[in-house]
Amino acid sequence: MIKRLTLAFALSCAPALAQAAPLVMDDAVLLMRHGVRPPTHEPALDPAIAPDAWPAWDIAPGDLTAHGAQAVSLVAAFDRTYFSTLAPPGACPSLTIYADVDERNVKTGHAYAAGFAPDCSITVGHAAAGQDPLFSGLDDETNFDPKAAKTAMLQAAGGSATAPITANAALFQKLQNILAPGGTTFLALPSKISAKSLAKPPKLSGPIAEGSSAAEDFLLEYLNDKPMRDVAWGRASKADIAALLALHPLAYTITARPKIIARATAAALAQRIVTLLTNPPAKVNVLVGHDTNIAELGGLLNLHWSLGGYPTDDPPPGGALVFIRSHDSSTGAVYITAFYRVQTMDQIRNLTPLTLQTPPAIEPLPSPAAAIPPLPPPAPCRHSQNS
């Protein structure tokens, strides 16, 4: 039962890149999004909204790109350095990886293993087929109240399905001008918020949903190092993409982050993270899911981030919520700290090697809840280095 779920992390500031004594890392859990992929279907949007031909990709819709795999391996190599006390160099690390069943997730797991432990044989676990309830928690949730969920979604939207569009009119008009200069079809889409049943979970339709998808697709084109003439048909700059990308977390603010929804959708993952922290099978444990999973868990724990040039609460490819269990070497007290870690847009596009001197963007996450009994109160914050 969700209401009985014990999910109360004592989150102080994340450990600094150079961990200060006396806290000693014991183990870590990462919930990360898969790497860069093409749009999940062709064409990416209805031609009535975006009539121009989309740029070609050399793999199937939704699969992990070779560029995306390389970027994942680079951030994994950084993680190996960051977690050097948990995974010392010169030996195969204590590492588990479990991924959702989609090709992009499983291959992200393999790319992560290749970067974190290049000379070792690391198994990437995943379900045999179909949906994995760990990453699709709503399918098994028996206490979900669609009516209450819709009410929460409307509240998050500002009272109506059109309120966010009115509040961000210039941004939506900018996107209309990119999708179809001089057109109005995108802006004229009917807006609707629905949450009808388990078979039809929380959903948006209209400019917010389509705008979120379009902005994400433009980001993926940029991250995969496509020529700028092929990114958003040459009609958007990097700054434009970063601005439009605000529509992506906006959609999740409505469909994934409301507490009543997040409790249903993120429960299984939250419980798995608690289990991995309290009874870890390895020193470093990686779960490879989706942007939806990160948004849902962020909603459940009231976690927010703003880093790397992305809009607030956006979960880009390869980004990870990182939870670390540490102990005080002088008292033995145990603490849970957390941070969000993500490569910047240009670090992914340029496949930038990452080091402690040139790290990915890292932001500590404050405490969203009480401590897990019998843990003591969080330790004083130790400031981390952001990039």
C-alpha positions in Angstrom: 0.0 0.0 0.0 1.4 3.4 -1.0 0.3 5.1 2.2 2.4 2.6 4.2 5.5 3.1 2.1 8.4 4.1 4.2 10.2 6.5 1.9 11.8 9.2 4.0 15.3 10.1 2.9 17.5 12.2 5.2 19.1 14.3 2.4 21.7 16.8 3.4 24.0 18.5 0.8 25.7 16.2 -1.7 29.3 15.2 -0.9 31.7 17.6 -2.5 33.7 16.3 -5.5 36.6 15.9 -3.1 34.8 14.2 -0.1 35.6 15.9 3.2 36.3 13.9 6.3 34.8 12.4 8.4 32.0 11.1 6.1 33.0 7.9 4.3 30.9 6.7 1.3 29.5 3.2 1.8 27.4 2.7 -1.3 25.5 4.6 -4.0 22.3 4.3 -6.1 21.8 6.1 -9.3 18.4 6.5 -11.1 19.4 7.7 -14.6 17.7 8.4 -17.8 18.8 6.5 -21.0 21.1 8.2 -23.5 20.3 10.1 -26.6 17.7 8.6 -29.0 15.8 9.6 -32.1 12.1 10.5 -31.7 10.1 7.4 -30.7 7.9 7.4 -33.8 8.0 8.6 -37.4 7.1 11.3 -38.2 7.9 12.9 -34.8 4.8 15.1 -35.0 1.6 15.1 -37.1 2.4 16.7 -40.5 -0.5 19.0 -39.9 1.5 20.5 -37.1 5.0 20.2 -38.6 4.8 19.8 -42.4 8.5 19.8 -43.2 10.5 16.5 -43.4 12.3 15.7 -40.2 16.1 15.0 -40.4 17.0 11.3 -40.9 18.4 9.1 -38.2 20.4 6.0 -38.9 18.7 3.8 -36.3 15.1 2.8 -35.5 12.9 5.3 -33.7 13.5 5.4 -30.0 16.8 3.3 -30.0 20.0 4.5 -28.4 22.3 6.3 -30.9 26.0 5.5 -31.2 26.7 9.1 -30.2 24.4 8.7 -27.2 26.2 5.5 -26.1 29.5 7.4 -26.3 28.2 10.2 -24.1 26.9 7.7 -21.5 30.3 6.0 -21.4 31.9 9.3 -20.8 29.7 10.2 -17.9 30.1 6.6 -16.5 33.9 7.1 -16.6 33.5 10.3 -14.6 31.2 8.4 -12.1 34.0 5.8 -11.7 36.4 8.6 -10.7 33.9 10.3 -8.4 33.1 7.0 -6.7 36.8 6.0 -6.5 36.5 5.0 -2.8 33.7 2.6 -3.7 35.3 1.4 -6.9 39.0 1.7 -6.6 41.0 1.6 -9.9 42.9 -1.5 -10.9 40.1 -4.0 -10.1 36.7 -4.8 -11.4 34.2 -2.7 -9.4 31.3 -3.8 -7.3 28.6 -2.6 -9.7 25.0 -3.6 -10.5 23.0 -2.3 -13.5 19.3 -2.9 -14.0 17.5 -1.4 -16.9 14.0 -1.1 -18.3 13.2 -3.5 -21.2 13.4 -0.9 -24.0 16.4 -1.2 -26.3 17.6 2.3 -25.4 17.6 1.4 -21.7 19.4 -1.9 -22.0 22.0 -0.5 -24.4 22.5 2.5 -22.1 23.2 0.0 -19.3 25.9 -1.6 -21.5 27.4 1.7 -22.5 27.5 2.7 -18.8 29.3 -0.6 -17.9 31.8 0.0 -20.7 32.6 3.5 -19.4 32.6 2.6 -15.7 34.3 -0.8 -16.0 35.8 -1.1 -19.5 37.8 -4.3 -18.8 35.2 -6.1 -16.8 32.2 -8.3 -17.6 29.2 -6.5 -16.1 25.7 -8.0 -16.5 22.9 -5.6 -17.3 19.8 -7.0 -15.8 16.3 -6.4 -17.2 12.9 -8.0 -17.4 12.4 -10.7 -20.1 9.8 -8.8 -22.1 6.7 -6.6 -21.9 6.4 -3.8 -19.3 8.6 -3.9 -16.2 6.4 -2.8 -13.2 9.5 -1.2 -11.6 9.5 1.5 -14.3 5.7 1.4 -15.0 4.4 1.5 -11.5 0.9 2.8 -12.3 0.0 -0.5 -14.0 0.0 -2.3 -10.6 -1.4 0.5 -8.5 -4.8 -0.4 -7.1 -5.5 2.7 -5.1 -5.2 5.3 -7.9 -8.0 7.8 -7.9 -8.4 9.2 -11.5 -10.8 11.9 -10.4 -8.5 13.2 -7.7 -5.6 12.9 -10.1 -7.3 15.1 -12.7 -8.1 17.6 -10.0 -4.4 17.7 -9.0 -3.4 18.1 -12.6 -5.7 21.0 -13.2 -4.4 22.6 -10.0 -0.8 22.1 -11.2 -1.8 23.7 -14.6 -3.1 26.8 -12.9 -6.8 26.0 -13.1 -7.3 24.9 -16.7 -5.7 23.1 -19.6 -5.1 26.4 -21.4 -3.7 28.4 -18.4 0.0 27.4 -19.0 -0.4 28.3 -22.7 -1.7 31.8 -21.9 1.1 32.2 -19.3 3.8 31.2 -21.8 2.2 32.7 -24.9 5.5 34.0 -26.4 7.2 30.6 -26.0 4.3 28.8 -27.7 4.3 31.4 -30.5 8.1 30.9 -30.9 7.5 27.2 -31.3 4.7 27.7 -33.8 7.1 29.8 -35.9 9.6 27.0 -35.9 7.2 24.2 -36.6 5.4 26.0 -39.5 6.3 29.6 -40.0 3.2 31.6 -40.6 1.0 28.7 -39.6 -1.5 28.4 -36.7 -2.3 24.7 -36.6 -0.1 24.0 -33.5 -1.5 26.8 -31.5 -5.1 25.9 -32.5 -4.8 22.4 -31.1 -7.5 21.7 -28.5 -6.2 21.4 -25.0 -7.3 18.6 -22.6 -6.3 17.1 -19.3 -7.5 13.6 -18.5 -7.0 10.8 -16.0 -9.7 8.2 -16.6 -8.4 4.8 -15.5 -5.4 2.6 -15.0 -5.6 1.8 -18.7 -5.6 5.5 -19.5 -3.3 7.2 -17.0 -2.7 10.9 -16.5 -2.4 12.5 -19.9 -2.2 15.9 -21.7 -3.3 16.7 -25.2 -2.8 19.9 -27.2 0.0 22.4 -27.4 1.6 21.5 -24.1 2.0 17.9 -24.9 3.0 18.4 -28.6 5.2 21.3 -27.6 7.0 19.2 -25.0 7.6 16.5 -27.6 8.8 19.0 -30.2 11.2 20.7 -27.9 12.6 17.4 -26.7 13.1 16.3 -30.3 15.0 19.5 -31.1 17.2 18.9 -28.1 17.9 15.3 -29.2 19.0 16.6 -32.7 21.3 19.0 -31.1 22.8 16.5 -28.6 23.4 14.0 -31.3 25.6 16.6 -33.1 23.5 17.0 -36.1 24.4 20.1 -38.3 22.6 23.2 -37.1 20.9 23.3 -40.5 19.2 20.0 -39.5 18.3 21.0 -36.0 14.7 22.3 -35.9 15.1 22.7 -39.7 17.7 25.4 -39.1 15.1 27.6 -37.5 16.4 27.5 -33.9 19.6 28.3 -32.1 20.9 26.5 -29.1 19.5 29.3 -27.0 16.1 28.8 -28.6 16.2 25.1 -27.9 17.1 25.7 -24.2 14.2 28.2 -23.9 11.6 25.9 -25.7 12.8 23.0 -23.5 10.9 24.6 -20.6 7.8 23.0 -22.1 9.2 19.5 -21.3 9.3 19.8 -17.5 6.1 21.9 -17.7 4.3 18.9 -19.1 5.7 16.7 -16.3 4.7 19.3 -13.7 1.1 18.6 -14.7 1.2 14.8 -15.5 3.9 13.4 -13.2 4.8 15.6 -10.3 1.5 16.1 -8.5 1.9 14.1 -5.2 -1.2 11.9 -5.8 0.2 10.8 -9.1 3.8 10.5 -8.0 2.8 8.3 -5.1 1.2 5.8 -7.5 3.8 5.9 -10.3 7.1 6.2 -8.4 6.3 3.8 -5.5 8.1 0.8 -6.8 11.2 2.7 -7.8 11.3 4.5 -4.5 11.0 1.3 -2.6 13.8 -0.3 -4.7 16.1 2.6 -4.0 15.4 2.3 -0.3 16.2 -1.4 -0.5 19.4 -0.8 -2.5 20.6 1.8 0.0 19.8 -0.2 3.1 20.8 -3.7 1.8 23.0 -3.0 -1.2 24.0 -5.9 -3.5 27.0 -3.8 -4.7 28.9 -0.6 -3.9 27.4 1.2 -6.9 23.9 0.3 -8.1 22.5 1.8 -11.3 18.8 1.8 -12.4 18.3 2.9 -16.1 14.9 4.3 -16.6 13.2 7.2 -18.4 12.7 10.9 -18.0 9.2 10.1 -16.7 10.6 8.0 -13.9 12.9 10.9 -12.8 10.1 13.4 -12.9 7.8 11.1 -10.9 10.4 10.4 -8.2 11.2 14.1 -8.1 7.5 14.8 -7.5 7.3 12.1 -4.8 10.3 13.5 -2.9 9.7 17.1 -3.7 13.1 17.4 -5.4 13.9 20.2 -7.8 17.1 21.1 -9.7 18.3 23.7 -12.1 21.7 23.2 -13.7 23.7 22.5 -16.9 21.8 25.2 -18.9 18.6 23.1 -18.9 15.3 24.5 -17.5 14.3 23.8 -13.9 13.4 20.1 -13.3 14.2 19.0 -16.8 15.5 15.4 -17.0 17.9 15.3 -20.0 19.4 12.1 -21.5 22.0 10.5 -19.2 21.0 12.7 -16.2 20.8 10.9 -12.9 19.4 11.3 -9.4 22.2 10.0 -7.2 21.7 8.8 -3.6 24.7 8.0 -1.4 24.8 6.3 1.9 27.8 7.4 4.1 28.9 7.1 7.7 30.7 9.3 10.1 34.1 7.7 10.7 34.3 9.1 14.2 30.8 8.3 15.4 29.5 5.6 13.1 26.3 7.7 12.3 24.8 6.9 8.9 23.6 9.6 6.5 21.9 9.6 3.1 22.8 12.5 0.7 21.7 13.1 -2.8 22.4 15.2 -5.8 21.4 15.5 -9.5 24.1 15.0 -12.1 23.9 15.8 -15.8 26.1 16.5 -18.8 25.6 19.9 -20.3 24.2 20.2 -23.8 27.6 20.9 -25.3 29.3 18.2 -23.2 27.0 15.6 -24.9 27.1 17.2 -28.4 30.9 17.5 -28.3 31.5 14.2 -26.4 33.6 16.1 -23.9 35.8 13.9 -21.7 34.8 14.5 -18.0 37.2 14.8 -15.1 37.1 16.2 -11.6 38.6 19.4 -13.1 36.0 19.5 -15.9 33.0 17.7 -14.4 29.4 17.4 -15.5 26.9 19.7 -13.8 26.2 18.6 -10.2 23.6 20.1 -7.9 23.0 19.0 -4.3 19.4 18.2 -3.3 18.0 19.4 0.0 16.1 17.3 2.4 12.5 16.6 1.3 11.4 14.6 4.3 12.3 13.2 7.7 15.0 10.7 8.3 14.6 7.0 7.9 14.5 5.6 11.4 16.9 5.0 13.1 19.2 7.4 11.2 20.2 10.6 13.0 19.4 14.1 11.6 21.3 15.1 8.5 24.9 16.2 8.9 25.8 19.9 8.3 26.0 20.7 4.6 29.4 20.4 2.9 29.4 22.6 -0.2 29.9 20.9 -3.5 31.5 22.2 -6.7 28.9 22.8 -9.4 29.5 23.3 -13.1 
